[in-house]
Amino acid sequence: MNLTIPVWHRIISIFMYMIPWSSALNYGSSIFNNFPTLKFFIMPTLPILFIKETLPIGDFIIFFILFLGVARNNKISYFIRFNTMQAILLNLVLIIISYMKMLLFRMSGNIFIFNNLESFVFIISLTIILFASIQSLRGLEADIPGISNSAKIQI
C-alpha cells in the first residue's frame, strides 16, 4: 500500500470510476434481470445517473467538467488527474461500443448475439472498474492496457 497518497485522493479517484460504471450499467439489464440482488451495484452511481437524467446534456457537462476542470488542472494531484483521465477514456470506449452496437443491430437484427455482447461488455467493465478502484484504494495506478498509456499522454 502506498502511504504517500492521501486517503481523500484515493476516495476521489474511486469516485471517478463511477462515471464509466454509470455508462456500463446500460449493458447489464439481462444480468440484473437474472440476478436482481446485483442491483446494489447501481447505488454508487445514483448521483451521476441523476445528473445525466436531469440535465439534457448531462453526460457532456460531466465530461467537460472532468476533462477541463480536473484532468487538465495542474493544481490537482497527479494521482487524481490520472484516474480521472482513465475514467474519461473508459467512458469514451463505452460510448464507442454503444454506437457500434446500434450500427451492427441495424445491420443484422439478431437480438440473441447482442444480449450476449451486452453481458460481455458489462462483465468486462465491472472487472476493469473493480480493478482500477482497488488499485486506487491501495494508492497505486491501475495499469489498464491501452487506456493507461493514453491517460498519461493526455495529462
Secondary structure, 3 states (H helix, E strand, C coil): CCCCCCHHHHHHHHHHCHHHHHHHHHHHHHHHHHCHHHHHHHHHHHHHHHHHHHCCCHHHHHHHHHHHHHHCCCCCCHHHHHHHHHHHHHHHHHHHHHHHHHHHHHHHCCHHHHHHHHHHHHHHHHHHHHHHHHHHHHCCCCCCCCHHHHHHHHC
